[in-house]
């Protein structure tokens, strides 16, 4: 869980933009991610910067601009099919809380250092490359994987930091927890809640 939290804090807040209009998919994707980066500073402008005061807005934006349900099914892998409908619903809600709690005031400052570096097509997905120039040390590449259906808004399906997929980190961590607990979803949910509480207390 620790390495996942570190990756999350590095990813900023990928939910702060509406889809761009236009006929060029690569250009639209680039504009979408540029707006995501620009908009990620907005949560830090509230009168009270505490996490709990930013959460309602962040949760709405998360559900509007991130392919959450598909991503969480991917993360759970084969364990998704073995979970009950009620467990799946609690898993999605619990993970949202975990993800939202992972963003402190520092992520807004990081957005000012990001710049778009290019766009690459990967089949039906488009990867928008950005670079975090950093306060010190070598620049870090952050890739935004975006998808959309015909006539549908752009959605972020994954984020890669230094070539490492956030979804893959989550899949490995959650699979390890479930494998060690014989696939017990309740143990996984409890572990996610404990980490969420630690993140909130550290904010």
C-alpha positions in Angstrom: 0.0 0.0 0.0 2.8 2.5 0.8 4.2 2.6 -2.7 0.7 3.1 -4.1 0.1 6.1 -1.9 3.4 7.6 -3.0 2.4 7.2 -6.6 -1.0 8.7 -5.9 0.4 11.8 -4.4 2.5 12.3 -7.5 -0.4 12.1 -9.9 -2.2 15.4 -9.0 -5.9 15.5 -9.5 -7.0 14.1 -12.9 -10.6 15.2 -12.9 -10.8 18.9 -13.4 -11.7 19.4 -17.0 -14.5 19.0 -19.5 -13.9 17.4 -22.9 -12.6 19.7 -25.6 -14.6 20.1 -28.8 -13.0 19.6 -32.2 -12.3 17.1 -34.9 -8.8 16.0 -34.0 -8.7 13.2 -31.4 -5.1 13.8 -30.5 -5.6 17.5 -30.2 -8.8 17.0 -28.1 -6.9 14.6 -25.8 -4.1 17.1 -25.4 -6.5 19.9 -24.6 -8.4 17.8 -22.2 -5.2 16.9 -20.2 -4.0 20.5 -20.4 -7.2 21.5 -18.8 -6.9 18.8 -16.2 -3.5 20.1 -15.2 -4.7 23.7 -15.1 -7.8 22.8 -13.2 -6.0 20.7 -10.6 -5.1 23.9 -8.7 -8.7 24.8 -8.0 -9.2 22.7 -4.9 -6.4 24.6 -3.2 -8.3 27.9 -3.6 -11.1 27.0 -1.2 -11.5 29.1 2.0 -10.6 26.1 4.1 -8.0 23.8 2.4 -8.7 20.7 4.6 -9.2 17.5 2.7 -12.8 17.0 4.0 -13.8 20.4 2.7 -12.5 19.6 -0.8 -13.9 16.1 -1.0 -17.5 16.7 -2.3 -16.2 18.7 -5.4 -13.4 16.2 -5.9 -15.7 13.2 -5.7 -18.1 14.7 -8.3 -15.2 15.5 -10.7 -13.7 12.0 -10.2 -16.9 10.4 -11.3 -17.4 12.7 -14.3 -13.9 12.5 -15.7 -12.3 9.2 -14.6 -13.2 5.8 -15.9 -13.6 4.6 -12.3 -15.7 1.5 -12.6 -13.7 0.0 -15.5 -10.4 0.8 -13.7 -11.5 -0.8 -10.4 -12.7 -4.0 -12.2 -9.2 -4.2 -13.8 -7.5 -3.7 -10.5 -9.5 -6.4 -8.8 -9.0 -8.8 -11.7 -10.4 -12.3 -11.2 -11.5 -11.4 -7.7 -14.2 -9.1 -9.1 -16.3 -12.0 -10.4 -16.1 -13.7 -7.0 -17.4 -10.7 -5.1 -21.1 -10.2 -4.3 -23.0 -7.2 -5.8 -23.0 -5.6 -2.4 -19.3 -6.1 -1.9 -18.6 -4.6 -5.4 -20.7 -1.5 -4.4 -18.8 -1.1 -1.1 -15.5 -1.7 -2.8 -16.1 1.1 -5.4 -17.2 3.5 -2.6 -14.4 2.6 -0.3 -11.7 3.0 -3.0 -13.1 6.4 -3.9 -12.6 7.5 -0.3 -9.1 6.1 -0.3 -8.2 7.8 -3.6 -9.6 11.2 -2.5 -7.9 11.0 0.9 -4.5 10.6 -0.9 -4.5 14.2 -2.1 -3.1 16.8 0.1 -2.4 20.5 -0.4 0.9 19.7 -2.0 -0.6 18.3 -5.2 -1.9 21.7 -6.2 1.6 23.2 -6.1 2.9 20.3 -8.3 0.5 21.2 -11.1 2.3 24.5 -11.7 5.5 22.5 -12.7 3.8 20.3 -15.3 4.0 20.9 -19.1 2.6 18.9 -22.0 5.4 17.2 -23.9 3.5 15.3 -26.7 0.8 12.8 -27.7 1.0 9.2 -28.7 -1.8 6.9 -30.0 -2.0 3.4 -28.6 -4.8 1.7 -30.5 -8.1 3.2 -29.3 -6.3 5.0 -26.4 -4.4 8.2 -26.6 -1.5 8.9 -24.3 -0.7 12.5 -23.4 2.8 12.9 -22.1 3.6 15.6 -19.5 6.7 16.4 -17.7 7.1 17.5 -14.0 10.1 19.7 -14.0 10.4 19.2 -10.3 11.7 21.5 -7.6 15.0 19.6 -7.7 16.4 16.6 -9.4 15.7 15.2 -12.9 12.3 15.8 -14.6 9.7 13.1 -14.1 7.4 12.0 -17.0 3.7 11.6 -16.2 1.6 10.0 -18.9 -2.2 10.3 -19.0 -4.0 7.5 -20.8 -7.3 8.7 -22.1 -10.2 7.0 -23.9 -13.6 7.9 -25.2 -16.4 6.3 -27.1 -18.3 7.8 -30.1 -19.9 11.0 -29.0 -18.8 10.5 -25.4 -16.5 12.7 -23.2 -12.9 11.9 -22.7 -12.1 9.8 -19.7 -8.8 9.1 -17.9 -8.3 5.3 -17.8 -4.8 5.2 -16.3 -1.9 7.4 -15.3 1.8 6.3 -15.5 4.5 7.9 -13.5 8.0 7.2 -14.9 6.5 4.5 -17.1 4.8 2.7 -14.1 1.1 2.3 -14.4 -1.0 3.3 -11.3 -3.5 0.6 -12.2 -0.8 -2.0 -12.3 0.5 -0.9 -8.9 -3.0 -1.1 -7.4 -3.6 -4.5 -9.1 -0.4 -5.9 -7.6 -1.0 -4.5 -4.1 -4.7 -5.6 -4.0 -4.0 -9.0 -5.4 -1.3 -9.6 -2.8 -3.7 -8.7 0.0 -6.4 -10.9 -1.4 -4.1 -13.8 -2.0 -2.7 -13.6 1.5 -6.2 -13.6 2.9 -7.7 -16.3 0.7 -9.6 -13.9 -1.4 -11.5 -12.4 1.5 -13.0 -9.1 0.2 -13.9 -8.0 3.7 -10.2 -8.1 4.6 -9.4 -6.0 1.6 -12.1 -3.4 2.3 -10.8 -3.2 5.9 -7.2 -2.6 4.8 -8.3 0.1 2.4 -10.3 1.8 5.1 -7.3 1.7 7.5 -5.1 3.3 4.9 -7.7 5.9 4.2 -7.9 6.9 7.9 -4.1 7.2 8.0 -4.1 9.5 4.9 -6.8 11.7 6.4 -5.0 12.0 9.7 -1.8 12.9 7.9 -3.5 15.8 6.0 
